[in-house]
């Protein structure tokens, strides 16, 4: 297997901006296939997006209209992005959530754990007033406050 070496540019986008790498590529003379050892070792692809950048794009795409994602990305990170790329990345991450992952697990008949209901999560407590038996007809003095 004889190889012919060439140098090629690899563009990669991250939350730091566009990263350009000049890498050594090889062409296999026996079958004409292009070999990119750095690209496969680093697990990146040309015109690809890093996972942190995909997360940012997905967050912006979920919160806003897709047309506003490139403006928000330019404002916050200084990165220019096509609207179609924002749509594609957000929809790819949305398809990653399957219906099975989104629905709660069904309880079996043999489950013995009690169900839990969270009624209030703001940290405040609700007072409960309990009154005891009145000795002289006035129940105001027998009140106890429970939290």
WONORMO-V177988 format. One record per backbone hydrogen bond with DSSP energy under -0.5 kcal/mol. NH is the residue of the N-H (numbers start at 1). CO is the residue of the C=O. If there is no record, write none. Layout:
nh=NH co=CO
nh=NH co=CO
This chain:
nh=4 co=27
nh=6 co=25
nh=8 co=23
nh=10 co=21
nh=12 co=19
nh=13 co=48
nh=14 co=17
nh=17 co=14
nh=19 co=12
nh=21 co=10
nh=21 co=19
nh=23 co=8
nh=23 co=21
nh=25 co=6
nh=25 co=23
nh=26 co=35
nh=27 co=4
nh=28 co=26
nh=28 co=33
nh=29 co=2
nh=29 co=27
nh=32 co=28
nh=35 co=26
nh=40 co=36
nh=41 co=37
nh=42 co=38
nh=43 co=39
nh=44 co=39
nh=47 co=11
nh=48 co=11
nh=48 co=45
nh=50 co=13
nh=54 co=50
nh=55 co=51
nh=56 co=52
nh=57 co=53
nh=58 co=54
nh=59 co=55
nh=60 co=56
nh=61 co=57
nh=62 co=58
nh=63 co=59
nh=64 co=60
nh=68 co=65
nh=69 co=65
nh=69 co=66
nh=70 co=66
nh=72 co=68
nh=73 co=69
nh=74 co=70
nh=75 co=71
nh=76 co=72
nh=77 co=73
nh=78 co=73
nh=78 co=74
nh=79 co=73
nh=86 co=82
nh=87 co=83
nh=88 co=84
nh=89 co=85
nh=90 co=86
nh=91 co=87
nh=92 co=88
nh=93 co=89
nh=94 co=90
nh=95 co=91
nh=96 co=92
nh=97 co=93
nh=97 co=94
nh=98 co=96
nh=102 co=98
nh=103 co=99
nh=111 co=108
nh=118 co=116
nh=119 co=117
nh=127 co=125
nh=128 co=146
nh=130 co=128
nh=130 co=144
nh=132 co=142
nh=139 co=137
nh=141 co=138
nh=142 co=139
nh=143 co=140
nh=144 co=130
nh=146 co=128
nh=146 co=144
